[in-house]
Amino acid sequence: MLDLTGYQSEETFGAPMRYFILVLLIISQVACVGSSKTRPNLATYDFGLAVQPNPDQRLIAKIGVEEITAAESLNYQQMRYRLNYENTSRILFYADSRWSSAPPELLSSKLNTMLQLSQQPLNCSLKLKLQVFDQVFTSPATSEGVVQMSVVLVDKKTRKVLSTDLISASVAATTPNAAGGASALSQASENALVKAISWANAQAEQNPLCHI
């Protein structure tokens, strides 16, 4: 006679196994929830609270300034940095830090607090396009905020390009992290905007088409 005392049917074996798998799934879900709770909060940076300068300290623009645009790679809230002492062409991103809005929006907001349009503006306008907006490390402990943007003077009526240039500004970061980079890029952006407006004013004054 065949001995069946050590034999288990598929149905009898399957129930405990299904229960065991269910328990494992529940444990894995609890572990995922627990890990998400312990993850550090995402730090968000901007250029700080806007402070309106005194009227005599505001930047006077003799021409209109069009909406600031940016290279496609800068139309995001990621905070970029480069380790130039390792690889000058590689772009990295902070995992737990970001901007409150995309860089061109941050610059536009800063420009609005700085700028005052002349009561008799010339017939030209300034186009600004952000090309570089990075924290650049020259060593593990040393970095700077670097801002570069192309500036284009155009005739308002014909949209003809009258003059172009590349404006750059850099400011040393006080700390080698996202917070230091944010502060340095805020000041570098202000310096770059001042340079851009000064360039545009000078170019417009010298160009006869801006006076028609």
C-alpha positions in Angstrom: 0.0 0.0 0.0 1.2 3.5 -0.8 2.3 5.6 2.2 0.7 9.1 2.1 1.6 10.2 5.6 4.3 12.6 4.4 2.4 13.9 1.4 0.8 17.4 1.3 -1.7 18.3 -1.4 -1.1 21.4 -3.6 -4.1 23.1 -1.9 -2.7 22.4 1.6 0.7 23.7 0.7 -0.5 26.8 -1.2 -2.5 28.5 1.5 0.5 29.0 4.0 2.7 30.0 1.1 0.2 32.7 0.0 -0.1 33.9 3.5 3.7 34.1 3.8 3.9 36.2 0.6 1.2 38.5 1.8 3.0 39.2 5.1 6.2 40.0 3.1 4.4 42.5 1.0 2.9 44.2 4.0 6.3 44.4 5.7 7.8 45.9 2.5 5.1 48.5 2.3 5.6 49.5 6.0 9.4 49.8 5.4 8.8 52.1 2.4 6.5 54.4 4.4 9.0 54.4 7.3 11.9 55.3 5.0 10.0 58.2 3.4 9.2 59.7 6.8 12.8 59.7 7.8 14.0 61.3 4.5 15.2 64.9 5.2 12.9 67.7 4.0 13.6 69.1 0.6 15.3 72.6 1.1 13.9 75.3 -1.1 15.8 78.5 -2.0 15.1 81.8 -3.6 16.8 85.2 -3.7 15.5 86.3 -0.3 12.8 88.9 0.6 12.7 91.7 -1.9 13.9 95.0 -0.6 12.8 98.1 -2.5 15.7 100.5 -2.9 15.5 104.2 -2.5 14.3 106.0 -5.7 17.8 107.6 -6.2 19.4 104.1 -5.9 17.3 102.3 -8.5 18.7 101.2 -11.8 17.5 103.4 -14.6 16.8 101.7 -17.9 16.7 104.0 -21.0 15.1 101.2 -23.0 12.4 98.6 -22.3 13.5 95.2 -21.1 11.7 92.1 -22.5 10.9 89.0 -20.5 14.0 87.1 -19.4 14.4 83.7 -21.1 16.8 80.9 -20.5 18.5 78.0 -22.2 16.2 74.9 -22.0 18.4 73.2 -19.4 17.8 76.1 -17.0 14.0 76.2 -17.2 13.7 73.9 -14.1 14.0 74.3 -10.4 17.0 72.0 -10.0 20.1 73.5 -8.3 23.1 72.8 -10.5 26.8 72.6 -9.6 30.0 71.7 -11.2 33.2 70.1 -9.8 35.7 71.9 -12.0 38.6 70.3 -10.2 37.4 66.9 -11.5 35.5 67.5 -14.7 34.7 70.9 -16.2 32.0 69.6 -18.5 29.9 67.6 -16.1 26.8 69.1 -14.6 25.5 67.8 -11.2 22.4 68.5 -9.2 21.7 68.7 -5.4 19.4 65.9 -4.4 17.7 67.6 -1.5 17.7 71.2 -2.5 16.0 73.2 -5.2 15.0 76.7 -6.3 11.5 78.0 -5.5 11.0 78.7 -9.2 13.0 78.5 -12.4 16.1 80.7 -12.6 14.7 83.1 -15.3 11.8 83.8 -13.0 14.1 84.5 -10.1 16.1 87.0 -12.2 12.9 88.6 -13.4 11.7 89.1 -9.9 15.0 90.6 -8.8 15.1 92.9 -11.9 11.6 94.2 -11.1 12.8 95.4 -7.7 15.9 97.0 -9.1 14.7 98.6 -12.3 13.1 101.9 -13.1 12.2 102.8 -16.7 13.1 106.2 -17.9 10.2 108.6 -18.5 11.3 109.0 -22.1 12.6 105.6 -23.1 14.4 105.1 -26.4 12.9 103.1 -29.3 14.9 100.0 -28.6 14.5 97.1 -26.2 16.8 94.6 -24.4 16.5 90.8 -24.7 18.2 88.8 -21.9 18.8 85.1 -22.1 20.3 83.2 -19.2 23.0 80.8 -20.4 24.8 79.7 -17.2 23.5 79.6 -13.7 25.8 77.3 -11.7 27.7 76.9 -8.5 31.2 76.1 -9.7 33.6 74.4 -7.3 37.4 74.9 -7.9 38.2 72.7 -4.9 36.1 70.7 -2.4 36.0 73.7 -0.1 35.9 76.6 -2.6 33.1 77.6 -5.0 31.5 80.6 -6.6 28.1 81.4 -8.1 28.5 82.0 -11.9 25.9 83.8 -14.0 26.2 84.3 -17.8 23.6 85.7 -20.1 23.4 86.9 -23.7 22.3 90.4 -24.2 20.7 91.6 -27.4 19.7 95.2 -28.3 16.8 95.2 -30.8 14.9 97.9 -32.7 11.4 97.9 -31.4 9.8 98.6 -34.8 11.7 96.3 -37.1 12.9 93.7 -34.5 16.3 94.1 -36.1 19.2 93.0 -34.0 21.5 96.1 -33.4 24.1 94.7 -31.0 24.9 91.6 -29.0 27.2 90.6 -26.1 27.8 88.1 -23.3 27.6 89.3 -19.8 29.2 87.4 -16.9 29.4 87.8 -13.2 30.7 85.6 -10.4 30.6 85.8 -6.6 32.5 83.6 -4.1 30.2 81.3 -2.0 30.7 81.6 1.8 30.0 77.8 2.3 30.6 74.8 0.0 27.0 73.7 -0.2 23.6 74.6 -1.6 23.0 77.4 0.8 26.3 79.0 -0.1 25.6 78.6 -3.7 22.1 80.1 -3.5 23.5 83.2 -1.8 26.4 83.6 -4.2 24.1 83.2 -7.3 21.7 85.8 -5.9 24.4 88.4 -5.7 26.0 87.3 -9.0 22.6 87.7 -10.7 22.2 91.2 -9.4 25.7 92.1 -10.6 25.0 90.6 -14.0 21.7 92.5 -14.3 23.4 95.8 -13.5 26.1 95.1 -16.2 23.4 94.2 -18.7 21.3 97.4 -18.2 24.4 99.6 -18.3 25.5 97.9 -21.5 22.1 98.4 -23.1 21.9 102.0 -22.1 25.3 102.8 -23.6 24.5 100.9 -26.8 21.1 102.5 -27.2 22.6 106.0 -26.7 25.1 105.4 -29.5 22.8 103.9 -32.0 20.8 106.4 -34.1 18.0 103.8 -34.7 17.1 103.9 -31.0 16.4 107.7 -31.3 14.0 107.6 -34.2 
